[in-house]
Amino acid sequence: MVSTLIVVAPEDTALSPDGRSIAVATRFSDTANSDGAVFDVKTGEEAFRLHAPGCCSGPEAREVSWSPDGRFLAAASEDATHVWDTETERLRHTLLGPPGFVRAVAWSPDSSRLITGGSDGTARVWEIRDASVRELWSLPAQETNSSIVGVAFSPDGTRVMAGDGGNSAVKIWDLEPTGDAEWANLPAPGAFRVQFMPDGRHLVTSREFDHAVTIWDLQTGRPDRRIGPATDYFEFQSFDVSPDGSSIALGGHSRPDGFGGAAAARVWDTSNGEELVRIGHELDVNDVSFSPDGEDVVTASWDDTAKIVDRSGAVLRVLRERGFNLFGARFSPDGRLVATEAQSAESGRSRVTIWNWEGKEVVRRISDAFEPTFDPNGPRIGLVNRDGLVEIQDIGSGSRVAVLDGPSGGATRLVFSPDGSQIAVPHTDGTIRLFDAATGAQQLVLPGFGCTVDRVSFSPDGTKLASTSPCGGLRIWALDIDDLLEIARREVPRALTDEECRQYLHVDQCSQA
């Protein structure tokens, strides 16, 4: 017997895995007929409507998709994806993304994940559970020149594919744990700077030239609180959290015309946002940093000065680089030295100066270098040279200890792990490379999305690394072997081979880890 079900202006249809029901997205956009529906195939009767804001009709293409186990039904809509529980016939989840249309949806073979494709050219992979939903990856397809209109999982669930509306490109992503070790991807578009709080459970982010910072709870993946803006005008481009987490220093400018001002750096209380200290400069403050004991702050300004200021706001020392704009300043681990990064106002060439700041004495100057970072374990300093490579130098002798391998000219900065055993180097190609700090040997490459990584930050215990990128957003990477194994078990629907354990997790056998 052949049944005929007539639906006016269907936009997309999907048959349930058991063949008993059919989901329909319609083309109508008026209020009365704006919903899609699920019908009984045998009787043709409507089982339930797909009712949700913006779903499931309109002038743009929509898709509906059943999970392979038949438990869920996903439908794309104007600015979100909606997931219904087919047993209760109720809306279970709404997956929000950036502004724009969601044009494609598809389920993983095990029904645990959903991929969506949007008009912004980004595919997103979501973990779907009965009571919760979590975005796992945001996968920008830079090679496409229009929105994504088709997405699919591979039969084994380890890869996803997306195609663009201009029929110009199809991109495939590998979702296996092949060294990427991504622990979380937080919804923080535009995040430029990032730093872990001392408790390791919170993360601080800000946009460039912002007026406030956001503190994230890593357990929930949600913002915990926002500090700022100031009661008067204050726009900053750098911040640093004190060693005890009680305060945050910010550097920027305090005049709407953008030319700096009398309060170009400030210190706020992280618990309530109360202003504690103001630090004056004639021009913008490009960088701020706390001393290891948290008692002092060093600033770096366009006005060719670095200032060391105590907790009361008293200026202890002024370090001047005449004819140079200062872009960075950092204390040594013992607090005795300060390294400044400066750029010649005339030639544009950069140099690093190491100061004995209490006596305002220059210990060493290093030409054609930037991003100075002290080794927590000894008298060494890391920096990026004129060739865009990271090198490690002995502070006393100035001799080069090591040069870290990587894409030519691609290093943007470097960060030592808290115990000084590792160095993380973000690159303009989007990758982050981890090196053994003692030998300079490369240990791990964390993949990116093809655009530069702005900032990286180790967690206080060194087991995680946070990174920010214009196209990758705010990402948290697992570096601890136990965390890596947990990610592997969660994301790969099979046991890892010994070869994969050696290649990706750097252990001989996963069972021994």
N, C-alpha and C positions, 0 to 999 in steps of 0.2 A: 504493500500500500504506500502510495506517495502522498505526503501532506504538503500543502501549499500555504505558506504564511505570508501575507501581504503587509508590508510596512512602508508607509509613505516616506520618501526621501531619506533612506538610510545612508548614513555616512560611513559606518563600519559595523561589521557583525563578527561575532565569535561564538563558536559552538562549544558547549561545556565538554569536559573530558569524557563524561559518560554518555554524551549525545542526547540527553534528555531536555536540555535547555539551550536557548540562544540569547545572547546579549546583543542589543542593538543600540548604536549611537545615531541619533537623527540629525538632520540638517536644519530643523526648525530653529528659529531664534526668538519667536514670540513667547511671552510669559506662559501661556497656557500649554504649549507643547515643547518646552525647552529641555525636558528630561529625556534621557534614553530609558530603556526598559529591558527586563528579562522576561522571555516568554517560554511557556511550555511547548516544546516542539510537537508533541502528539495532539494536544487540544487547541493550540494557538492562543490560549488564554494568557493574559499578562500575569506573571508571578509577582514581580515587584518593580518599582520604578527606581532608576538610578538618579536619585535626587540629591544634588549638592550644589553649592554656589558655582555658577559657570559651567556646569556639567549637564549634559554631554552633547551639546549642539553648538551651532554658530557658524560663521562664515569660514572658519579655518578647519582643516582636517582634524578629526578626532580618531582615537583608536580605543578599542576595548580588548581586554585580554584576560583569560581565565588562568589561574595558577594550575599547574599540571595535576595537583592533588584535588582540584575542584573546590578547595576551601575558600578561596578569595577570587574576587573579580576586580580588576583595575581598569580605570577609564581616564583618559587624558581630557583635560579641559582647558579653559582659557588661560589660567595662570597657576594651575596646580594639577596634581594627580590624586584621584580619589580611589580608595580601596574599600570594597564592601565584603562583609562576611556573608557568604552565600547561604550558610545554615540559618543565621538569624535574620538575614535580609536587611541588615542595618549597615550604615556607613561606619567603618571601623577606623580608617586613617585618612588624613589629608596631608599629602606631601607637598610642602611649599618650596618653591625655588625662586630664582630671580624673575623680575618682570618679563613677560613674554608668554607665548603659547607653548603648551606641552603638546607635541605632535605625535609622539610614538611611545609605546610601552611594551615590555616583554618580560616574561618570568624566567628565572633560572630553572633548570630541570628538577631540582629538589624543592622548588616552591618557597625557598627561604629568602630569595633576593629578587628585586625588581629593578629593571633598567628603564630610565625615561630619557627621551630626547627632546630638546627644546628649540625654540626659535632663536635662542641666543647662541646656538652652535655648541652646546655643552650636553654631554651625556652624563647622567648621574645614576649611581648604583646604590640601592637602598636595601637594608636588612629589614625584612618584614616578620614580625612576630604577632602573636595574638594580642598582646597588651601594649606593645611598643613598636616604634619604627626608628631607624637610625640611618643617616646618610653615611655610606662607607667610602665612596669615591666621587669626586667631581672630575670628569674627564673631558677637557676642552679639546675639540678637534680643529686645530689651527689650520689644517690643510683645506678644510671646507670653506666655501665662500657663501654659504647661506645656511638656513636652519637645518637641524637634523630632522629627517622625516621617517627614518627607519632604524630600528635597533633590534638586536638579537643576541642571545647567549649561544655559545658553542654547546654541543651535546653533552660534554663532560662538565660544563659550568665554569671552566677555567678561563674562558675568553669571552669578550663581548665585541660586537661589531656595530658600527653606526655609519649611515650614509646620509649625504646632504641633499637638499632639495634641488640643487642645480645639476645633479648627476655628475659632479666633478671629482668626487673623492669618496672612498670608503675607508674607514680607519678601524683597526682591530687593536684592542688592548689586552694584554695578558694580566689576569687577576691572580695568578699564582704568586706565592711569596718570594719570588725570585730576587731576594735581596732588598726589596723595597721596605719591608718591615713597618708598614704604616699602621700606627696604633689608633689614631683618631684623625678626623678631618673636621675642624670646627667651622661653623658658619660665620666667618669673620671677614666678609669682603672688604678689601681695601686696607687690611692690616699691614702696617709697614714695619713696625718694631715689635719685638716680642721678648719677654723675659720671664723665667719661672720665679715664683715666690719662694722664699726659703723653706716653706713647709712642703714643697714638691707637689702639692695638691691643687695649687692655683697657678694661673698664668696671667700675665699682664700684657695687654696689647694696646696699640694706638694707631691711628691713621697718621699719615704725614700732614703736618700743619693742622693738627686737630686742637680741640679745646678741652678734651677730657680723655681719660684712659678707662679701659674696660678690664675688669678682673674676672676671669673665667674659672668655674669649678670643673676640674677635669673628670670628676666622677660622673657628673650629670651631662657634661658637654655643653653647658649653658652659662650665660653670663651670670656671675654672682652679684656684682655691683659695678656701678660706674662712678668714677670720681671726677668731679669738675662739672661744668666749667667754672672758672673763677668769677667772682662777682663783678670784676671789671674786665676789660679786654685783655686776653692773654692767649697767644697761639704758640704751640711748641712743636719741635721736630725731633726731640730726643728726650729720653728719660732713663733713670736708673733706680732700682729698688734697693733700699738700705739692707745691710746684711741681716738685720733682725726682722725685716719686713714691716717695720712700724711706719716707715715714711718713704716717699718717692720724690726724687729730684727731677725737675723738668727744665729744659732749656729751650728758648725760643725768642719771641719778641712780644712786647706789650703795647705796641701802637698799631692801630688799624692800617696805617700807611705802609706797614711792612718794613720799616727801617729801624727796627730795634727800639730801645727805650730804657728808662731808668730801672725797670724791673725785668730784665731779660732772662732771669732764671729764678725758680721758686722751689720750695720744698713743701709738700703737702703731707698731712697725716693720712695714712691709708685706711684707717678705720672710719673716719668721718669726713675726709676731704678738707679739713681745716688747714688753712695756710699757716705754716710755721716760720718760714724764712723767705725773704726776698734778697736777690743778689743783683746788683746793678752792673750794667755794661752800656757802653755807648751804642753798640750795634748788636745784631742777633747773636745768641748763644747757640752754637751748633752741636755741642756735646756737653754732657754732665756725667759725673761719676763719683760714687761714694768711696771713701777710704776703707781699707779692710776692717777697721774697728767701727765704722759707721759714724765717727765723730766729725769728719770733715767732708767737704764736697769740693771737687775741682771742676771748673768750667772752661770751655774753649770758645772764643768769640771771634767774629769778623773784625773786631777792633784791635787785632794783633796781640791780645792778652789772654793769659790763663790766670784764673784767680783761685786760690785755695781759701775756703771760707769755713769757719767752724759752725757748730749747731746754733749758736746765738746770732749768726749773721755777721760776725766780725771777720774782716779780711785779714788773713794771716800772711799771705804772700801774693805778689803779683809778678808773674813771669811774662816777659815781653819779647815778642819776635817781630822786630820792626820791619815793615814792608811785607809782612806775611799775614794771611788770613788763617786763623786756627780752626780746624775742623774736628779735632779729637783730642782727648786728654784722659789718661788712665794712671792710677796709682800702681806701684809695685806691690807684691804680696806682703812685704813687711811695712808698707806705707812710707818708706824712706825716699823713694824715687817717684817721679812723675814723668811719663812719656807724653809728648805732645806731637800732634800731626799738623803740619802747616803747609800752606801753598803760597808761593810767591805771587804777589799782586801784579808783578811786572812780567815774569816769564811763564807763570802757571805751573812751574815745577814744584814737586812736593818734597818735603823732608821731614824726618822724625828727629826730635831732640829729646834726649834723656837728661833730666834735671835732678840734682840733689836739691829739692825744693826749699828746704829750710834755709840753706845758705844761698839760694838762687844761683847755684853753680852748675854749669853745663858739664855733664859727665861724658857725653858723646853725641855727635850729630851724624845722621845717616842720610845721605842724599838719595833722591829718586825713590822714596819709599813712603808707604802710608799704611794705615790700619795697624798701629803698634799694639801688641798684646803680650803681657808678661806671662812667663811660665810660672804656674803656682808652686813648682817644686824647686826652683833654683835660679841662678843668675843668667837666665836666657830670655830672649825676647823674640817673638814672632812678628813678621811684617810681610806686606805684599810689595814686591819690587816693581821696577818700571816695566818689566816684561809680563806682569800679571801673574807671577808665580809666588808662592809662599816660601819664604826662607826663614830659618832659625839662626840667630846670632848669639854669641857669647857677649854679655853686656860689658864685661871688663876689658876683654881684648879686642872685641869687634870682629872676631873671626867668624866665618860662616860655618855653622855646625851641620846644617842639612838644607836641601831644597826639596820641597814636596812636589811630586809629580802630579800632572793634571793637564786639562786642556790648555793649550798655549794661550796666554793672555787672558784667561777666563776667571781667575780668582777675584772675588769681590771683597773678602775679608777672611778672618780666621778666629776660632774660639778654642781655647783649651778646655778640656773637661775639668771638673772640680778637683780631681786628684792628680791632674797633670799628665795622665797616661795616654790621652788621645787628643787629637786636634781635628776639628771639623772645619771644612773649607767649602763654602758655597760658591757656585760658579755661574757665570752668565748663561751657560747652556741649560741651566735648570737642575743640574745634578748637585749633590752634596757628597763630598768624599771624606772618609774618615781615615786618619793616619795614626800609626804608632808614634807617639811623641819622642820616644827615645831613639828609634832607628830611622824614622821617616818613611817606613814601609806603609803602603796603602793597604787598608784592611777591608774597606767596604765602600760601595758606591750606591747611594740612594737616588733612584731615578726621579726626574722632574717632568714638567709639562712643556719644556722647550723654551721657557723664558727665565730670566735671571731670578735667583733667590736673593731676597733683600737682606734678611737677618736670620741667624740661627742662635739657639740658646740651649745649653745643657740643663737638665734637671739637677737639683742639688746632689742627688745620689749618683748621677752619671748614667742612669739606665734609660733615659729618654732624651730626645732631641726635638726641639720645636723649630719650625722654619716658616717664613712668610715669603710669598711670591705673588706678583700681580695676577697670574693666571692659575696658580695652584692654591691660593688662599692660605689659611693657617693649618699646618699639618704637624702632627705629633708622631715621631718615629720611635719604635721600640729598639733598644740596643742590647738589652739583657737577654741571655739565651732562653730563659724561661718564658719571657714575654714573646720572643720570636716563635718558640714552639707552640705557644697558645694561639698565636695568629695563624700559624701554619695549620694547626688542627681545625681551626674554625673555618678557614677559607678554602682548604683543599679537601675535596670529597674522597680522599684516599690516603693511605700512609705514604710518607715521604720515603724515597729510596735513599740508600746510604750515599750515593753520588750526589743527590740533591742536598742532603744534610751537609756534606763536605763543601759543596759549592756555595750554598746560600746561607747556611747557618754556622759554618766554620766549626763543625764538630764531626768526628768520624762516624758516629751513629746516633740517630735521634733517640734511640732507646737508652743510650748511655748518658744523655744530657739531663 
